Amino acid sequence: MLTSSARRLVTRNVATRSFAASALPRITERRDTEAGPGGRASDAGLKVAVFGATGFLGRYVCAELGTNGVLGYIANRGDEFEVRHIRPMFDLGRTRFVFYSPKDVDSMREVIADADIVINMIGKYYESKTPYQTKSFPYVGYKTNYSFEDANVTIPRQIAELCKEMQVDNFIHVSSAAASPDSTSEWARTKFEGEEAIKEVYPWATIVRPTQLFGPEDRFLNPIAIFGNRYPFVPLIDGGEALTQPVYVADVAETISRICDSPAQFEGKYVDCFGPNDYSYKELADFVFDVTEQADSVRLWNVPKDMAKQMANVIQYQRLPPLTPDLVELQSADYLPQMTAEEYRAQHEIFTMENLGVKQTPIEKIAFNYLHRYRSGGHFQEVTGYH
């Protein structure tokens, strides 16, 4: 914990790109303050509070922290069964699960407690809504439960204020590479506003900005294959010409874990995470159909943006909607890091995964492992002797 404001002023002057990635601790290495044989079965002497642990990225971050012997303070606002998959990621007794509500500041304060580092990964790609009864037809209305403003600005600002109030040493906030004040997507605009709000309250926070995440549980490639199994076509907004540079979720989790290993070096800095190659959405759809062998039965449908938004206005009321008006805006624009890899290497202000010794994983190396299940007969139909 902080002992004085003077210490903060000293430690803020950090993070040059001259340090070697090999100087950062790795999973198999033992920290100076660590008790035990090293790794999972050890006490790393580090307490980390995690908001958003049950999300896609959150579970991978928890796995990295648990493997490193960290004591995890896991925030949960739902049922205890929603976090049971996180328990085995840590050694016995190395977790503390705390129920909280974003509308109850004291409960958030209880989550943080005496943590050395706080990680915020709270986020939603759609605004959650709650039905309520009306007196006139159709007798059901919807009101917003948590808006983009709440999830991306208000709650992160509240966590940052608590970190400052409780003198937490380090705060890591996960934003997005799409964050921009000029974006037509409200989600992307509020992501940018959240960054600005955090820097105003807690200027030495580390902000991680990944591109779109892919992995076994993603809502990036899986929905394409699912849609192809259910319908004879898959819509592509404006022909799927927009570009994206997806990053493997486990690579981002490892990056965050390594920031936790040496947080002072990244105070007040951005860490951008992105994959090795960029693709158009059409190229990704073709790739998915090549793996799932749906190319002969499914066609790509070029949907103009305006028509896609009309469709999304209806679909958005589903649980976990596959398309919303804001997603249409997001997918009709390029979703890329701010610079090319060469430009990142030539500057000294923004870190990348490369600076932390994390190698980019190509999408072709991982996606087959979880997409082949969408084949009509699974991967066994390609092997003789099983029929």
Secondary structure as UniProt FT lines:
FT   HELIX           5..11
FT   TURN            17..18
FT   HELIX           21..23
FT   TURN            27..28
FT   TURN            32..33
FT   HELIX           39..41
FT   STRAND          47..51
FT   TURN            53..54
FT   HELIX           56..67
FT   TURN            68..69
FT   STRAND          71..76
FT   HELIX           80..89
FT   TURN            92..93
FT   STRAND          95..99
FT   TURN            102..103
FT   HELIX           105..112
FT   TURN            113..114
FT   STRAND          117..120
FT   STRAND          128..133
FT   TURN            137..138
FT   STRAND          140..146
FT   HELIX           148..149
FT   HELIX           150..154
FT   HELIX           155..165
FT   TURN            166..167
FT   STRAND          170..174
FT   TURN            177..178
FT   TURN            181..182
FT   HELIX           186..201
FT   TURN            203..204
FT   STRAND          206..210
FT   STRAND          213..214
FT   TURN            216..217
FT   HELIX           222..230
FT   STRAND          233..237
FT   HELIX           238..240
FT   STRAND          243..244
FT   STRAND          247..248
FT   HELIX           249..261
FT   HELIX           263..266
FT   TURN            267..268
FT   STRAND          270..273
FT   STRAND          279..280
FT   HELIX           281..292
FT   TURN            295..297
FT   STRAND          299..303
FT   HELIX           305..315
FT   TURN            316..317
FT   HELIX           325..331
FT   HELIX           341..346
FT   STRAND          350..352
FT   HELIX           353..356
FT   HELIX           363..371
FT   HELIX           372..374
FT   TURN            376..377
FT   HELIX           379..382
FT   TURN            384..385
//
